[in-house]
Structure formats: C-alpha cells, structure tokens
C-alpha cells in the first residue's frame, strides 16, 4: 500500500522514480548506491537489526546519511496506561527493540556523528471513537467488554477535561557512514 501510494503521489513529478519493495535485512542494491537512507518508524519491526544496519551501511556511499525516525519510551504513555487499566496486557509494553533511547547505541558501531533530535508533541483527542479504532487496529485480544469499558473510561476523561491529552514522544536519529 505504501509503494502504491508513493507511486501515485510521485506520478505528477517530471522525473522517473524506481520504487522497490525489499527486505532491509537483504537489500537488492549494489554497495555504495545511495547518499541517504530513510527508515521511518520501521527498525523496531526488524527481526535481525544488526543485519539490517549492516545492509544500510553497505548501500550507503562514504559520508552517506541514515535518517531513522522512531518513538521514545514515553510515546502515548497516558493512553497505554488507560488501556492497561481496562485490559491488562493488551498493549505491548516494555522497551522497543529500536527507540529514541536505545537506537543511538545500536547505530554507533556502524556510523559516526550519531545525533538524536526529539520532536515533542501531544495528541489532543476530543472523541472516543478514534482511540477505540486505534486499539482495534492492533489489539487482537480486545473483547466487546474491554471495548465498552475502554469507551467509558475515555468518555469519563473527555467529560472531566473536555479533551484527552496524550504525550507523543518521537524523533529522528541522524547518522553518517564512516
């Protein structure tokens, strides 16, 4: 879906683009092919991250840059706590495999000048349904009872405060190939 959407958006430009669906752990490109690699909120999904970082390093030209966007440990903390009160264990908790906190040390063996830039932000929610839809999108164990209890908890917060404010903790880790 992301490739199809990119293809559609890029069609209006006056130059061709090659879009390739590939596994970051085994990239189908020659060594030193790129000046930059962008990894948007995906490195925490990669099973063999050292292998993926080796591949990114391999395809970057000397002085090439990696821009890795990811979340921090405080990302959506209030919402995770709310869901956990209603359905303990439903929300994955614990440290992400690649986060703002642990990402820079993972990049250090491969890259120089590793820098973290946080993007402080909040999500202000004024309706319960979008949050419920978000939970439905990833929580296979969500029962009807959980959903109703969660709807009530969210509505209680909205009634008390007029909106439900959730911390967003994301950012970018920039790194330069040695």
DAUR-V501287 format. One record per pair of residues at least 24 apart in sequence whose ideal C-beta (glycine too) atoms are under 8 Angstrom apart, sorted by the first residue. I is the first residue (numbers start at 1). J is the second residue. Records with the same first field share a line. If there is no record, write none. Layout:
I: J + J
This chain:
24: 52 + 55 + 56
25: 51 + 52 + 55
26: 51 + 55
27: 55 + 56 + 58 + 59
29: 59
30: 59
31: 58 + 59
32: 58 + 59 + 60 + 61 + 62 + 64
33: 59 + 61
34: 59 + 60 + 61 + 64
35: 60 + 61 + 63 + 64 + 65
36: 60 + 64 + 65 + 66 + 67
37: 64 + 65 + 66 + 67
38: 67 + 68 + 69
39: 66 + 67 + 68 + 69
40: 69
41: 69 + 70 + 71 + 170
43: 68 + 70 + 97 + 98 + 103
44: 70 + 71 + 96 + 97 + 98 + 99
46: 97 + 98
49: 97 + 98 + 106
50: 106
53: 106 + 107 + 109 + 110
54: 110
56: 110
57: 110 + 111 + 177
60: 177
61: 177
62: 177 + 178
63: 176 + 177
64: 176 + 177
65: 174 + 175 + 176 + 177
66: 107 + 111 + 173 + 174 + 175 + 176 + 177
67: 172 + 173 + 174
68: 98 + 103 + 107 + 172 + 173 + 174 + 175
69: 170 + 171 + 172 + 173
70: 96 + 98 + 99 + 100 + 103 + 170 + 171 + 173
71: 96 + 99 + 100 + 169 + 170
72: 99 + 100 + 101 + 118 + 169 + 170 + 171
73: 99 + 100 + 101 + 169
74: 167 + 169
75: 167 + 168 + 169 + 170
76: 123 + 166 + 167 + 168 + 169
77: 166 + 167 + 169
78: 164 + 165 + 166 + 167
79: 131 + 166
82: 150 + 153 + 154 + 157
83: 135 + 139 + 150
85: 153
86: 146 + 149 + 150 + 153
87: 139 + 141 + 142 + 143 + 146 + 149 + 150
90: 135 + 139 + 141 + 142 + 146
91: 139
100: 169 + 170 + 171 + 173
103: 173
104: 173
107: 173 + 175
110: 175 + 177 + 178
111: 175 + 176 + 177 + 178
112: 175 + 176 + 177 + 178
113: 174 + 175 + 176
114: 173 + 174 + 175
115: 173 + 174 + 175
116: 171 + 172 + 173
117: 171 + 172 + 173 + 174
118: 169 + 170 + 171
119: 168 + 170 + 171 + 172
120: 168 + 169
121: 168 + 170
122: 165 + 166 + 167 + 168
123: 165 + 166 + 168
124: 163 + 164 + 165 + 166
125: 154 + 158 + 163 + 164 + 165 + 166
126: 158 + 162 + 163 + 164
127: 158
128: 154 + 155 + 158
131: 164
